[in-house]
């Protein structure tokens, strides 16, 4: 295994696997066993934690992405796209074997179904990289509660970095003490509504929000076409979704999180962070995968138009 050269301090350290997303969009109806459906379009686009790193990079943030790649064509494709975007590759780990991470996404309107596969690869401890980079923000694209993750979160807190964690359909519940522990240590948790309900076992969104907000300082629950609900202390905001000509929602959640973090790094209010996140998430749905992620001037123009500035 080879690791890239040392880097200077960054604003955001993103850790998580790449995915190569094979996106079939414009399906006239859901795919059912025993049937065939023709899509209006198809794309092979990079996804997974790539989306977070790329979307934040497009917003002008100094991002380092820690990820594993192998000798397979999917690794090569994502590495090529990362190079074209100008992503920092110094925390990439290159293995002399295939490291395949693949998702087939079937997109129909605002909804999609996905099938994924990953080759197993040993994890690397994050603590040394955190101490080297001293980022302002550490981002996890999915809920993780293993000992290595807890150690990384504790190290980030010691260094004064905020920790942002998504859920990403992780099969976990608050009945697991390890899950409760890691959530009590992160600063921002961003599940979608279905994930929040499954994680808490709650019967409604308000109950799930109350349970999770008792553990996490800042909770943001995305709700697709219904917008998002955020809770920080006694402060709650319900933000509407931004209308968009949706093609594929595969990257919407990650681009939403990128906009949220972009606002947090600027010290904006929770309501303004949600507005930035909503524009970023909506824009991502207008193209397959993550290709339509906003750039900073476009986001600034949309926010200015929304506030009349």
Secondary structure, 3 states (H helix, E strand, C coil): CEECCCCCCCCEEEECCEEEEEEEECCCCCCCCCCCCCCCEEEEEEEEHHHHHHHHHHCCCCEEEEEEECCCHHHHHHHHHHHHHCCECCCEEECCCCCCEEEEEEEECCEEEEEEEECCCCCCCCHHHHHHHCCCEEEECCCCCCHHHHHHHHHHHHCCCEEEEECCCCCCCCCCHHHHHHHHHCCEEECEHHHHHHHHCCCCHHHHHHHHHCCCCEEEEECHHHCEEEEECCEEEEECCCCCCCCCCCCHHHHHHHHHHHHHHCCCCHHHHHHHHHHHHHHHCCCCCCCCCCCHHHHHHHHHHHHCC
